[in-house]
Amino acid sequence: MIFLANRTNLDKRTLLTRIHTQLQSQAAGDDAPIKQVRYHTSSGNKVGVRALLDAQAFLGSTHPGGEVELHASFDFPPNRDYDFYEIQWVEPDRKLMLGWHQDDTHMDLGNCHFQIDYQSETVQRTSADFLDAHPLNVFERRLDQFIPILDVLTWEDELPTVPNHAIGGD
């Protein structure tokens, strides 16, 4: 993979193309962790990348959920000192979504937070490590973090939760 040395020259369209290409390169063969990759668009513009995953191949272990998607979106607001992103693991059958949001919402938690949504309700929101790195590096690091996060995901009172110490935080 080629990283851009200067992210100030990186725009959302170029970044999403690179993420799409990276994921698409992992979609070859029946035992591949990625089954399908597509752009998520709004008004004809790329706003994110979505990938259908083989959860067992991706995680290297059995997984109780059915179909799993990876959602990734980035933005580079000109009035902010840092990049915005959402990188999420989505299980439609279990109505479960978890992942990282680095943006200007929930500033009481810092610039980045980890969030779990279950059955269209937010059930956990926790401060997470702020990653001030090239967006492709951030994407790779967050992808790698899904495996240990999903390993410690538990269900308490029928709600999903991840221990705060497993998330890391500011």
N, C-alpha and C positions, 0 to 999 in steps of 0.2 A: 504494500500500500504506500502511496506517496502522500506525505503531509505537506501542506502549504506552509512555507516558512513564515510568511507574514499574513496573519489572519485579518489584518485591516483591509486587505484586498479581496477577502472572501465575502461573497454575497450569499443570500439564502438559497437562491436557485442553484448555484454551483455546489454548495454544501450538500443539499438534498440529492443532487445528481451523484455526488461521490458516495453518499451513504447508500443510495439505491444500488449503485454499481458494486459496492462492497458486499452488500447482502445478497445481491443476485449471483455473485461469484460463489456463494456458499449454497446455491440452490440446485446443484447438479447431482443427480443420482437419487435412487430410492431411499437411501439411508442418510440423506443430507438433513441438517438441522433446519434449513430454510426450505419451505415448500413453494412459496410464491411471494413476489415482491411487487408492490405497486405504489404509485404516488397517490397521496391524498390531496385533492384539489378543492379550491373554492373559487368560484367565478372564473374557472379555467386556469388559475394560477396554482403552482405547487405550493402547498402549505405544510406538507409532511410526507413521511414515508411510512408505509405499513407493510409488514411481512407476516405471512402465515407460517407458523413454526410447527415442527414436530417436537413437542415438549420433551419427550424422552431422549431424543437425539441431542437436543440443545443442552439439556441438563445432565445428560449422562446417567440418568436414573429414571425409575418409574415416576409417573406424575398422575395424580388423581383427576385432573381436569380433562375436558375434551379438547376442542379446538382452542389454540392459543394464538394470539396476535401480538406483535411488537409494534408499538406506535412511537414514532419519533418526529418531533418538530423543533425547529430552531428559529429564533428571530434575533436581529441585531438592532435594537432600538437606538437611534442616534442620540437620544438624550440620557443614555445610561452608560456606566463605566464597565458593564459586563454584559455577556450574552445571555439571552433567555432561551430556555429549552424545556420540553417535556419529553421524557423517555419512560414509556409505560409498558407493562406486561398486562395483557387483557385476556381474560377467560370469559367469553360470552355465556357459555353454558352455566357457569357458576355465578355469573353476574359479579365478577371480581376484577378489579383493576388496581394495580399498584405500581408506583414508580416515583421518579424524581421530577420536581418542578423547580426550575431556577428562574425566578421572575420577580415582579414587584408586588405580589399578593402575599398576604400573611407575613408582613414584615416583622411582626413580633417573634417569628421563628428564624429570622435572618433572610439572606438572599436566596437560600435554597431550602426546600423541605421535601420530605418523603411523605407520600400520601397513599392510603388504602381506601378505595371506594368499594362498597359491597351493596348490591341491590339498590344502586343509584343514590346511596347515602355515603358520606364521608365518615368512616369509622375510626380512622387514625390519621393524624397529621403531626409530624415530628421534624424538628430542625435536622438538617442534613449537611454534610460537608459541602462547602462552596468550592467548586472546581473552576479555577481561573486558568484554563489551559486552552489549547487549540480545540475547537468544537469536535473535530474528528477524534481527538484524544479523549475528550469528555465522553463521547458516544461509546468508544471502546471500553473505557473504565466502567461506565454505568452498565453496559452489557455484561461485563464480567461480574458485577456485583449482584446480578439477579440470582445466580446460583446459590451463593451463601444466604441471601435474603429468603429465597424460597425454601431453603433447607430448614430455616428456623421459624417459618410461618406456622402459627398454631391457631386453633379455633377455641376461643373462650366464650362461653355463653352463646355459642353459635355465631360468633363474629370473628373474622380473621384479625390477627394482630402479629406484629413483629416486635421483638424486644428492642427498646431504644438503643441499647449498647451495640446491637448488630448493625444499626443504620449508620452510626457515626454522626457527629453533629458539631456545630460550631460552639 
